[in-house]
Each structure stands twice: as structure tokens, then as C-alpha cells.
Amino acid sequence: MDFSLALGVTGLLIFLSVLASKLSERFGVPALLLFLALGMLAGVDGPGGINFDDAQLANAVGTLALAFILFDGGLGTRWASVRPVLVTGTILSTLAVMLTCALMAAFAHWVMGLSPHISLLLGAIVSSTDAPAVFSILRSKSLGLKGRLKPLLEFESGSNDPTAVFLTLGILEMMANPQASLPGMIGKFFIQMAVGAGLGLGLGWLASRFLNKVRLDYEGLYPVFGVCVVLLTYSATVNLYGNGFLAVYICGIVMGNGDYLYQRSLIKFHDALSWVMQIGMFLVLGLLVNPRDLGGVMEEGLLAALFLMFIARPLSVLLTMLGSGFSLREQLFVGWTGLKGAVPIILGTYPLLAGHDQGHFLFNLIFFLVLASVLAQGRTLPLAARLLKVDSPFQPTPQYPLEFTRTSAGSESTMDLAVGPGSELVGVQIKELGLPNGVLILLVHRGGRFLVPSGALRLEAGDRLLLYGDKTRLDQAKEILDQACQANPEAVCEEA
């Protein structure tokens, strides 16, 4: 294809993907499914007729995109909300993934009749979850989640991909080298995770310190610096035998919770870049599959999807969440949110690259399983939340008609806090809050409107307060408001 024509086709596909996101919001179908469908329509079996079968390029595009997507997920993760679920989330992202892999492999071998190696690969590849798909559905249906469910699902999904990647590559290595031992693989797992976590923490801290000490001349260079951080963090970690995906996710958490100039600009840029990466990744993966080949794996795909959705994922969650403090209803909902996304499809290219004789069969099987998971679980998530009574009123973060961006070395900043249902703040006048001197409430968001606060204004459930002041005093104000919210476990004043 002529280069200029290829650019035009790329632009058209991205434009159609942007339009498809509106359909995702309207019908509650994850955007990833529509992006994949566009890629398939543009492929050799669709009206686009593009012949694309480069698994190595698709794998490279997916790996690069996933690194930036995980970094953006880390930037948006609030440490204060993750800390209470850190232990449970870590167990889910490691032990639950391994248990899901084992259960799926056993079913694939003993019931579906697949060979042991293919069964193990299938279990490893489909063992992780896709949080963006979950929350895009919840947002489109205006559904919130009670208590600690939202931060738990965010942290688990952001941190469980490295385990699935390790299992997949480890099984392929054992297939290529029968002398590799299981104890050696377990030791390698802990080394990779430790190196990934350590470098993610260290490089994230260094990047934040650099932005505090070295003031760049142009605001636009701060997002560019963020791109450098992602590339260097992933590359350095992988070359030091660590898990690069875990490193970039933790690096994102550190930088997202740091304090440096133009932080908001950096975060907004990487949010947009994450969308570009998602669209590009799913389009390429959609091009790689031939829809006519999916009919040959329909029976096996349905069997695998049903077992994964109804037995493997829920059972793994229930066993690993024993004694976690979460109710049975919450555990069942976590078990149902095991949607599959881009990671299984990307991992499905590894057997193709390794030249496995059943690589194409496995890739098509995984692709079909992902589609089945997204359609079945994606469409029923809101219903599951309501039936299990874990849903709560959805409170979208308001887009304020003003924006504060730090442009100097001062410590002034803004903080967005929500007043939850049942909070002791409900009915209290602003002048009675007892906020520290130097903290100003700029705006109050209520029911889609923005109110200019006065001392006599009484707070209502669902209000969001935009505070301005010195960072230390803002933290003091948050402590004061949090104490009033602790009367009800669901009434949490959270920083946006």
C-alpha cells in the first residue's frame, strides 16, 4: 500500500474508533470489542481487504501499547485508596491468577481433550483480567461500587498482567527446554517481581525528584519526559531480568501521587496517549485474526469461556479472598469481573512467534474466548452489581470550569473531595467545617451545577468540593473531612 494512502487509512480507522466509543457508552459494550471489530472489518476477510499476518509486529505493538496503558493506569491510581486493599489485591494478582491458570489447564486437558502443553498455555494466557473494560461499562451505565470494591478491582487488574505474562513465557521456556525445573521457575518469578517492583518505585521517585529539581523551559516537555520515563523504565527492568509491566505500573503510581510542576498536564497527556495506544493495539490485533477461522474453534471456545467465567475465575477469587474482610456478595462480584481484554490476545501471539505447531489454533481459540467473555460478562456487569447489592450511586468526577496548574516551586495545589451518603458533613454549613487557615473552597459541584460557596451554604450528599491551598494545609483539611465521613463505611470523602 502506498505510504500516503496508508496514512489516510490509519486516520480513517482511528476516526471510526472514536465514533465507536460513543456506541460503547450508549449500549454498554466495552470499547475494546468495537475496536477489535473495526480491525477485523478492515482485515482480509472484511470489506477493507488488508492482508496482515505479522505476529511479531502485532506483538511489538501490543507490548509497547500495554506499557503506556499500565503507566497511565498507575498515574490515575490514588495511593490512599489502594493502601487498604494492598494485601488482598496482591494476592488476587498473583495466587488467584495462578489458580485460575491451573484450573483452566486441568479443564482444557481432561474435558476438552487438549494436549498438556496447549492446556497449560491456554490457562496461563487467559488468567488475567481487563479493568478498563469493567469500568467503561460501569461508567456508561452510571453505576458506582460500594466500599473498597473499586480500588480493589483497579489495583488487581493493573497488577495481575505481569503474572500472566510470566506464566506464559515460563511455560514456553519449559516447552523449549525440558530440563528447566519448576523450583527454578518459581525462584525466577519472585526475582522478576522484586526487580520490577523495586525499579518501578526507584525510577518513579527519581523521575518525580528530577521534575522538582530541574525546571523545564516549556510545559509541553513535561509529557515528553513522561514518555521517556515509560520507555526507560520498561527497557531497564526487562534487561535487568525484572518484569517491565509491573515496573511501569508502579512507576506510574509513584509519579501520579507525587508533587511536581505541571503534573496535571503530564497526566492529561498520558490519558490521551493511552487511548491512542488502546485503539492502535486493538485495531492491529483485529487485523491479525481471520474471522472465517473462528468458526473452527467455536465449540472449544464456548466450553472454555463458560468454565472460565462460571468456575475457574469465581472459585479462584473465593479461595484467595478467604479472611479478606470482603463480604460473600463482594467476592462473587469480583469473581464475575474477570473480563478478558488485550493481554490474552497479545500473549496469544507468543506461541505463533515460537513456531508452535498449534499456535494458530490457540490464537483463534483465545480470540474467540475474549469475545465471548466481553459479550457475556460485559453486558451483565451492571445487572450483577444490582443483584448482589454492591452498586452505589455513581458520582462522576466533575469537569470544573476552572483549572489550576502549578507553574512555580510553590506548594499551592488543589484537591477534589466528595461528600458521601451518610456523612456527618451533610447539612453542615461551610463556615462550620473548621478548615485550616489558608484553605479556600473554590467551587461546590452539586447535581451538575457549580455553586460559588458562601459561609452559609449547607453541604448535601453527593457534593464535591474543590479546595485550594498549601499542600500541607490541604492534607490537614482532608483529615478533618475524613473524620466526619467515617461514621458510615460507605461515606468516604475521597480525593479525585
Secondary structure, 3 states (H helix, E strand, C coil): CCHHHHHHHHHHHHHHHHHHHHHHHHHCCCHHHHHHHHHHHHECCCCCCECCCCHHHHHHHHHHHHHHHHHHHHHCCCHHHHHHHHHHHHHHHHHHHHHHHHHHHHHHHHCCCCCHHHHHHHHHHCCCCCHHHHHHHHHHCCEEECCCHHHHHHHHHHHHHHHHHHHHHHHHHHHHCCCCCHHHHHHHHHHHHHHHHHHHHHHHHHHHHHHHHCCCCCCCHHHHHHHHHHHHHHHHHHHCCCCHHHHHHHHHHHHHCCCCCCHHHHHHHHHHHHHHHHHHHHHHHHHHCCHHHHHHHHHHHHHHHHHHHHHHHHHHHHHHCCCCCCCHHHHHHHHHCCCCCHHHHHHCHHHHHCCCCCHHHHHHHHHHHHHHHHHHHHHHHHHHHHHCCCEEECCCCCCCCCCCCCCCCCCEEEEEEECCCCCCCCCCEHHHCCCCCCCEEEEEEECCEEECCCCCCECCCCCEEEEEEEHHHHHHHHHHHHHHHCCCCCCCCCEC
